Amino acid sequence: MELLQLKYFQVAARMQHMTQAARSLHISQPALSKMIASLEAELGLKLFERERKSIRLNEHGKLFLHQVDIALQALEDGRLQLQDLGGSAFPAVTLDVRASSHLLPDLLADFRKDCPIADFHLLQHSATFEGAASFDLCLSDGAELPPGTTSVSLLEEEIFVAVPADHPLADRKHVGLKELRGESFITLPPGKSLRETTDAFCRLAGFTPRIRFESDDPAMVRGLIRAGQGVAFLPAITWGGSTGPDVVQLRLKESWCRRSIALSWPLERYLTHTAVAFRDFAVAYFARLAESHHQNFGRGEQSGGPGNA
């Protein structure tokens, strides 16, 4: 059994399409088919069910793929560990971003001041966790953690509702979710973790939010609120920043209207020194952020609530 056979099998098993797998491997489809057939002959078992235009892993194939993933990852981890010890590891970190944190650019920039050789591959379009982890670190909603990982909580933050300054609720310090039933909302697009969280808040209060605008740009959301186009749920810290005098942020009476952000990494994968350094930096960064927010918010409470914080 050759290492190349295992790598080719892994790609074919992931894609479950021989032609597409061959194209991604830069070999001919007949060559890939011959390699897979040779592997099956050596094992004495079929790994795929062949259909007219596709292939599908059978139960033997699924079992074998799991072991192949472990073996190939162990070899890759060994290579990385040796390179890390020798100081020649490629200083790139694959970061899967699933939590809507608009602090990420500042976080990355601040880290690269301490570690200017660090590079990042950012994964930002996956909606669900599928298969083996393809990242070094994952920034996600603490309510949904990637399987097969260990995690640390970076932050837990309140969620406010932001309204135009001339809104009938604007002079209140607190508002209940049920009072927002008739409002028009400005929200994140579907599939975003924060959108799922705030939609769930509304369902628990007995209504479905009426969506007027969808945007994942904090500046756009604030601008639409200022223009009187609706109200929005805003995380207190990660979407922090001045909203100006035309927007008022109100605390929700429901104390459970909060969200958490976590950082996860695969349990059985080697993390390079660069990835470990970024993980530790992120933990300290968010801790400072939370402390600063609580200090500023405390002053705001003494002077009459979050208001324009």
C-alpha positions in Angstrom: 0.0 0.0 0.0 1.6 3.3 -1.1 1.2 6.7 0.4 0.1 8.1 -3.0 -2.7 5.6 -3.2 -4.0 6.8 0.2 -3.8 10.4 -0.8 -5.7 9.8 -4.1 -8.3 7.7 -2.3 -8.8 10.5 0.3 -9.5 13.1 -2.4 -11.8 10.8 -4.4 -13.7 9.9 -1.2 -14.1 13.5 -0.2 -15.4 14.6 -3.6 -17.2 11.3 -4.5 -16.7 12.2 -8.2 -13.9 10.5 -10.1 -13.6 13.1 -12.9 -13.6 16.1 -10.5 -11.1 14.3 -8.1 -8.8 13.6 -11.0 -8.9 17.2 -12.2 -8.1 18.5 -8.7 -5.2 16.0 -8.5 -4.0 17.0 -12.0 -4.0 13.5 -13.3 -6.2 11.7 -15.8 -9.4 10.1 -14.8 -8.4 6.6 -16.0 -5.1 6.9 -14.0 -7.1 7.7 -10.8 -9.6 4.9 -11.5 -6.7 2.4 -11.9 -5.1 3.6 -8.7 -8.4 3.2 -6.7 -9.0 -0.3 -8.3 -5.5 -1.3 -7.3 -6.1 -0.2 -3.7 -9.4 -2.1 -3.6 -7.7 -5.2 -4.9 -5.0 -5.0 -2.3 -7.6 -4.6 0.5 -9.8 -7.3 -1.0 -12.9 -5.1 -0.6 -14.8 -2.5 -2.7 -14.6 1.0 -1.2 -17.1 2.7 -3.5 -20.5 2.0 -5.0 -20.2 2.9 -8.7 -23.1 4.7 -10.3 -23.6 5.9 -13.8 -21.9 9.3 -13.4 -20.7 9.3 -9.8 -19.2 7.2 -7.0 -20.4 6.8 -3.5 -18.5 5.5 -0.4 -19.9 2.3 0.9 -19.6 1.3 4.6 -16.1 -0.2 4.1 -15.0 3.0 2.3 -16.3 5.2 5.2 -14.4 3.1 7.7 -11.2 3.1 5.7 -11.5 6.9 5.0 -11.6 7.5 8.8 -8.4 5.6 9.3 -6.7 7.2 6.3 -7.6 10.6 7.6 -5.9 9.8 10.9 -2.8 8.3 9.2 -2.3 11.2 6.8 -2.9 13.8 9.4 -0.4 12.1 11.8 2.2 12.3 9.0 1.4 15.9 8.3 1.5 16.7 12.0 4.9 15.0 12.3 6.3 17.0 9.4 5.0 20.3 10.9 6.3 19.5 14.4 9.8 18.8 13.0 9.8 21.9 10.9 8.5 23.9 13.9 11.3 22.6 16.1 13.8 23.5 13.4 12.4 26.9 12.9 11.4 26.3 9.3 7.6 25.8 9.7 5.5 27.9 7.3 4.1 30.6 9.6 0.5 30.4 8.2 -2.6 29.9 10.3 -5.9 28.7 8.8 -8.6 30.6 10.6 -12.3 29.5 10.1 -14.5 32.6 10.9 -18.1 31.6 11.7 -18.9 34.2 14.3 -19.7 37.7 13.0 -16.9 39.6 14.7 -16.1 42.9 13.1 -13.1 43.2 15.4 -11.2 40.6 13.4 -9.2 43.0 11.2 -7.9 44.9 14.3 -7.2 41.6 16.1 -5.2 40.3 13.1 -3.4 43.6 12.6 -2.4 43.8 16.3 -1.2 40.2 16.4 1.0 40.8 13.3 2.7 43.7 15.1 4.0 41.1 17.5 4.4 38.4 14.9 5.0 40.1 11.5 5.9 36.9 9.7 2.5 35.4 10.4 0.2 34.7 7.5 -3.5 33.8 7.6 -5.8 31.8 5.4 -9.3 33.0 6.3 -12.3 30.7 5.7 -15.5 32.6 5.9 -18.2 31.0 3.8 -19.0 27.7 5.4 -22.5 27.5 7.1 -22.2 24.2 8.8 -19.5 21.9 10.2 -18.9 18.9 8.0 -16.2 16.2 8.0 -12.8 16.6 9.5 -11.7 20.0 10.6 -9.8 21.8 7.8 -8.7 24.7 10.1 -6.1 25.4 12.7 -8.4 27.6 14.7 -12.1 28.4 14.4 -13.8 31.6 15.7 -17.4 30.6 16.2 -20.6 31.2 18.1 -20.2 29.5 21.5 -23.6 27.8 21.1 -22.3 25.7 18.1 -18.8 24.4 18.5 -17.0 22.4 15.8 -17.0 18.6 16.4 -13.7 17.0 17.4 -12.3 20.2 18.9 -11.5 21.7 22.2 -12.5 25.3 22.8 -12.0 28.3 25.0 -14.6 31.0 25.6 -13.3 34.4 24.4 -16.3 36.6 25.2 -19.8 36.7 26.4 -21.7 39.9 25.5 -25.1 41.4 26.0 -27.3 42.2 22.9 -29.0 45.5 22.9 -31.7 46.8 20.6 -30.8 50.0 18.8 -33.5 52.5 17.8 -33.6 55.9 16.1 -33.3 58.8 18.6 -36.9 59.9 17.8 -38.4 56.5 18.3 -41.2 56.2 20.9 -39.0 53.8 22.9 -35.9 55.9 22.8 -36.3 57.5 26.2 -36.5 54.1 27.9 -33.7 52.4 29.8 -35.0 48.9 29.1 -37.4 47.3 26.7 -39.0 43.9 26.5 -38.8 41.7 23.4 -42.6 41.5 23.1 -42.7 45.3 22.8 -40.7 45.0 19.5 -43.3 42.7 17.8 -44.5 45.4 15.4 -41.1 46.9 14.6 -39.3 46.7 11.2 -35.8 45.1 11.7 -32.5 45.6 10.1 -30.6 42.3 10.4 -27.7 40.2 9.2 -28.3 37.9 6.2 -29.7 34.4 6.9 -27.1 31.8 7.9 -25.1 34.2 10.1 -24.8 33.0 13.6 -25.9 36.3 15.1 -29.0 36.3 12.8 -29.9 32.8 14.0 -29.5 33.9 17.6 -31.6 37.0 17.4 -34.3 35.3 15.3 -34.5 32.7 18.1 -34.9 35.5 20.7 -38.0 36.8 18.8 -39.5 33.3 18.4 -39.2 32.8 22.2 -41.1 36.1 22.6 -43.8 34.8 20.3 -43.2 36.5 17.0 -41.3 36.4 13.8 -39.3 39.6 13.1 -40.4 41.6 10.1 -37.2 42.2 8.1 -36.9 45.4 6.2 -33.2 45.3 5.4 -30.4 42.7 5.6 -26.8 43.8 5.9 -23.6 42.5 7.6 -21.9 45.9 7.5 -22.1 47.6 10.9 -21.8 51.1 9.4 -24.7 50.4 7.0 -26.8 49.0 9.9 -26.2 52.1 12.0 -26.8 54.4 9.1 -30.2 52.8 8.3 -31.2 53.1 12.0 -30.2 56.8 12.0 -32.3 57.3 8.8 -35.3 55.9 10.7 -35.6 52.7 8.6 -35.9 50.3 11.4 -34.4 48.9 14.6 -31.6 46.4 15.0 -30.1 44.0 17.6 -26.5 45.0 18.2 -23.9 43.0 20.2 -22.6 45.3 23.0 -18.9 44.6 22.4 -18.1 43.1 19.0 -20.2 45.6 17.2 -19.1 48.4 19.6 -18.3 51.9 18.6 -20.0 55.2 18.5 -23.5 55.2 17.0 -23.8 59.0 17.2 -26.5 61.1 18.7 -29.2 59.8 16.3 -29.2 56.2 17.6 -30.1 55.0 21.1 -29.1 51.5 22.4 -31.5 50.0 24.9 -31.0 47.0 27.2 -33.4 44.2 26.8 -35.3 43.1 29.9 -34.6 39.5 29.1 -31.3 38.8 30.8 -30.7 35.8 28.6 -30.3 38.0 25.5 -26.6 37.4 25.2 -24.2 35.6 22.9 -20.8 34.1 23.3 -17.8 33.8 21.0 -15.4 30.8 21.3 -12.1 29.9 19.8 -11.7 26.2 18.9 -8.9 24.0 17.6 -8.8 20.3 16.6 -8.2 17.8 19.4 -5.8 15.5 17.6 -3.9 18.0 15.4 -0.6 19.6 15.9 -0.7 23.4 16.3 2.3 25.3 15.1 4.0 27.8 17.4 2.4 30.6 15.3 -1.1 29.1 15.8 -0.6 28.7 19.5 0.8 32.3 19.8 -2.3 33.6 18.0 -4.7 31.6 20.1 -3.1 33.0 23.3 -3.1 36.5 21.9 -6.8 36.3 21.0 -7.7 35.1 24.5 -5.9 38.1 26.0 -7.2 40.5 23.4 -10.8 39.7 24.1 -10.3 39.7 27.8 -8.9 43.3 27.6 -11.8 44.3 25.3 -14.4 42.9 27.8 -12.8 44.7 30.7 -12.7 48.0 28.9 -16.3 47.7 27.8 -17.5 46.9 31.4 -15.5 49.9 32.7 -17.0 52.2 30.1 -20.5 50.8 30.4 -20.3 51.2 34.2 -19.7 54.9 33.7 -22.5 55.0 31.2 -24.9 53.3 33.7 -24.0 55.9 36.4 -24.9 58.7 33.9 -28.2 57.1 32.8 -27.7 53.8 30.9 -26.1 52.7 27.6 -27.7 55.5 25.6 -25.4 56.4 22.8 -22.6 54.1 24.0 
